[in-house]
Amino acid sequence: MIETYPTSAALSEAAAHAVEAQLVAALRTRGRAGLVGTGGRSPGPVYDRLRDAALDWSRVIVTLSDERCVEPDDPAANIRLLRERLLAGPARRAHLLPLWPAPDPAALAAIQPFDAVMLGMGEDGHVASLIPGDPGLDDAMSTADLLRNVPAGLGKPPVARITLTLSALLNARAVFLLVAGEAKREVVRRAQAGEDLPVARLLSQTRTPVRIFWTPDGG
């Protein structure tokens, strides 16, 4: 089921509240929480709301679904978005696990299952950097490994990337997919109808709950 919100602001508020609830529950029951953030346009306003959440951020570990292999202060770097929009205010006390240039698979494995995974989606149906056209995509969708390198020439911008695999993304207590605009709503429809897209594999599995937040506003 797709949860529909009239505006991007309403979507951001709802998504931030949902992610916060996951983190609060994790802190209450396990004493720590793991959050996987993502890049793109949709998550920024969610981060703006989430960073002021009244929880013990010092016990939250934050990482990314994927990263572009660029300098951390490059505008294309997902980690820059995290630092500017989420890891400010109260949330600056969270612990950050970068994916590049020196990922730490052992540290990532230690916080699995992730308590909340945030994802966007491209109009080609990609999630994280699981991108159609990647010669290694089948492996990234089936391997039990945590991470996969993605060669340059794919996506926008077409730089080399590193991504969590599908298995890693699904080793989570909840996944939140942020979708904006009619074009991407149509991609979700095609995925739900069985078209062979990376997002379809995310939506067709029954291992991990996935909530789809959609607004016609933007995209």
C-alpha positions as semicolon CSV with decimal commas, in nm:
position;residue;x (nm);y (nm);z (nm)
1;M;0,000;0,000;0,000
2;I;0,119;0,350;-0,086
3;E;0,072;0,620;0,177
4;T;-0,028;0,940;-0,003
5;Y;0,044;1,291;0,127
6;P;-0,084;1,611;-0,035
7;T;0,244;1,803;-0,010
8;S;0,613;1,732;0,026
9;A;0,602;1,903;0,366
10;A;0,332;1,664;0,486
11;L;0,531;1,367;0,356
12;S;0,847;1,487;0,529
13;E;0,665;1,532;0,858
14;A;0,512;1,185;0,842
15;A;0,836;1,016;0,740
16;A;1,036;1,191;1,011
17;H;0,780;1,086;1,270
18;A;0,793;0,723;1,148
19;V;1,172;0,707;1,156
20;E;1,182;0,872;1,499
21;A;0,937;0,613;1,632
22;Q;1,166;0,333;1,511
23;L;1,468;0,489;1,679
24;V;1,283;0,553;2,004
25;A;1,166;0,191;2,017
26;A;1,519;0,067;1,949
27;L;1,670;0,282;2,221
28;R;1,407;0,171;2,468
29;T;1,443;-0,201;2,399
30;R;1,806;-0,241;2,295
31;G;1,986;0,068;2,423
32;R;2,115;0,174;2,081
33;A;1,978;0,238;1,733
34;G;2,102;0,216;1,375
35;L;1,978;0,450;1,102
36;V;2,058;0,422;0,732
37;G;2,017;0,754;0,552
38;T;2,015;0,824;0,181
39;G;2,092;1,100;-0,067
40;G;1,879;1,283;-0,322
41;R;1,616;1,554;-0,287
42;S;1,344;1,382;-0,084
43;P;1,532;1,308;0,241
44;G;1,665;1,659;0,309
45;P;1,340;1,796;0,455
46;V;1,296;1,473;0,653
47;Y;1,641;1,523;0,805
48;D;1,553;1,883;0,890
49;R;1,266;1,759;1,107
50;L;1,432;1,447;1,241
51;R;1,746;1,620;1,370
52;D;1,549;1,794;1,646
53;A;1,391;1,473;1,774
54;A;1,410;1,445;2,153
55;L;1,605;1,123;2,180
56;D;1,951;1,023;2,298
57;W;2,140;1,073;1,973
58;S;2,466;0,969;2,139
59;R;2,337;0,613;2,120
60;V;2,239;0,633;1,752
61;I;2,472;0,516;1,474
62;V;2,409;0,665;1,131
63;T;2,534;0,535;0,798
64;L;2,429;0,561;0,433
65;S;2,256;0,335;0,183
66;D;2,516;0,435;-0,076
67;E;2,782;0,692;-0,148
68;R;2,941;0,857;-0,449
69;C;3,319;0,826;-0,454
70;V;3,386;1,198;-0,436
71;E;3,537;1,423;-0,170
72;P;3,320;1,453;0,144
73;D;3,261;1,824;0,085
74;D;3,163;1,774;-0,281
75;P;2,799;1,878;-0,343
76;A;2,739;1,531;-0,488
77;A;2,847;1,354;-0,167
78;N;2,562;1,198;0,026
79;I;2,761;1,236;0,347
80;R;2,758;1,612;0,296
81;L;2,377;1,607;0,291
82;L;2,377;1,406;0,613
83;R;2,615;1,644;0,786
84;E;2,435;1,959;0,676
85;R;2,074;1,847;0,719
86;L;2,068;1,569;0,982
87;L;2,384;1,579;1,193
88;A;2,314;1,926;1,330
89;G;2,134;2,042;1,641
90;P;2,066;1,757;1,887
91;A;2,149;1,494;1,622
92;R;2,510;1,611;1,595
93;R;2,583;1,373;1,886
94;A;2,509;1,070;1,669
95;H;2,794;0,848;1,553
96;L;2,858;0,847;1,178
97;L;2,986;0,547;0,980
98;P;3,097;0,669;0,633
99;L;3,094;0,428;0,339
100;W;3,381;0,592;0,153
101;P;3,680;0,608;0,123
102;A;3,732;0,350;0,400
103;P;3,416;0,151;0,473
104;D;3,415;-0,066;0,783
105;P;3,208;-0,380;0,705
106;A;3,258;-0,514;1,058
107;A;3,116;-0,196;1,211
108;L;2,822;-0,205;0,969
109;A;2,752;-0,569;1,049
110;A;2,760;-0,490;1,421
111;I;2,461;-0,258;1,393
112;Q;2,249;-0,494;1,188
113;P;1,964;-0,540;1,172
114;F;1,928;-0,169;1,106
115;D;1,637;-0,012;1,290
116;A;1,539;0,219;1,006
117;V;1,647;0,239;0,642
118;M;1,553;0,546;0,439
119;L;1,557;0,515;0,060
120;G;1,473;0,727;-0,239
121;M;1,405;0,595;-0,588
122;G;1,507;0,706;-0,936
123;E;1,286;0,713;-1,244
124;D;1,484;0,412;-1,369
125;G;1,370;0,219;-1,062
126;H;1,704;0,224;-0,880
127;V;1,731;0,233;-0,502
128;A;2,056;0,310;-0,319
129;S;2,309;0,257;-0,601
130;L;2,149;-0,061;-0,727
131;I;2,127;0,080;-1,077
132;P;1,992;-0,080;-1,397
133;G;2,272;-0,131;-1,646
134;D;2,536;-0,213;-1,386
135;P;2,707;-0,535;-1,502
136;G;2,733;-0,637;-1,136
137;L;2,370;-0,567;-1,050
138;D;2,260;-0,931;-1,037
139;D;2,533;-1,004;-0,786
140;A;2,445;-0,697;-0,577
141;M;2,083;-0,812;-0,568
142;S;2,165;-1,169;-0,463
143;T;2,490;-1,169;-0,263
144;A;2,498;-1,197;0,114
145;D;2,785;-0,946;0,122
146;L;2,716;-0,606;0,277
147;L;2,877;-0,379;0,019
148;R;2,938;-0,358;-0,353
149;N;3,144;-0,119;-0,565
150;V;2,964;0,033;-0,863
151;P;3,172;0,146;-1,163
152;A;3,164;0,499;-1,303
153;G;2,935;0,570;-1,596
154;L;2,605;0,489;-1,425
155;G;2,353;0,717;-1,257
156;K;2,359;1,093;-1,215
157;P;2,630;1,203;-1,172
158;P;2,802;0,911;-1,349
159;V;3,076;0,868;-1,086
160;A;3,197;0,552;-0,915
161;R;2,991;0,456;-0,612
162;I;2,970;0,217;-0,322
163;T;2,636;0,075;-0,212
164;L;2,475;-0,151;0,041
165;T;2,353;-0,466;-0,130
166;L;1,987;-0,563;-0,137
167;S;2,051;-0,820;0,136
168;A;2,207;-0,556;0,359
169;L;1,923;-0,309;0,300
170;L;1,669;-0,574;0,392
171;N;1,850;-0,672;0,710
172;A;1,641;-0,407;0,882
173;R;1,341;-0,373;1,106
174;A;1,176;-0,120;0,874
175;V;1,239;0,041;0,534
176;F;1,094;0,379;0,438
177;L;1,077;0,457;0,065
178;L;1,031;0,826;-0,021
179;V;0,871;0,893;-0,361
180;A;0,762;1,225;-0,513
181;G;0,587;1,309;-0,838
182;E;0,360;1,132;-1,084
183;A;0,645;0,987;-1,291
184;K;0,791;0,801;-0,994
185;R;0,446;0,689;-0,884
186;E;0,418;0,521;-1,222
187;V;0,754;0,349;-1,166
188;V;0,620;0,209;-0,839
189;R;0,308;0,087;-1,020
190;R;0,522;-0,090;-1,280
191;A;0,737;-0,245;-1,007
192;Q;0,431;-0,369;-0,822
193;A;0,304;-0,517;-1,149
194;G;0,621;-0,726;-1,173
195;E;0,853;-0,530;-1,402
196;D;1,217;-0,626;-1,351
197;L;1,344;-0,320;-1,163
198;P;1,564;-0,299;-0,853
199;V;1,281;-0,138;-0,657
200;A;1,055;-0,429;-0,753
201;R;1,281;-0,668;-0,561
202;L;1,250;-0,442;-0,259
203;L;0,871;-0,429;-0,280
204;S;0,805;-0,794;-0,365
205;Q;0,991;-0,947;-0,071
206;T;0,818;-1,035;0,256
207;R;1,121;-1,037;0,486
208;T;1,120;-0,668;0,584
209;P;0,831;-0,420;0,618
210;V;0,847;-0,144;0,356
211;R;0,641;0,173;0,387
212;I;0,604;0,382;0,072
213;F;0,553;0,755;0,130
214;W;0,433;0,931;-0,185
215;T;0,335;1,287;-0,269
216;P;0,233;1,430;-0,608
217;D;0,417;1,745;-0,502
218;G;0,756;1,759;-0,674
219;G;0,960;1,472;-0,810
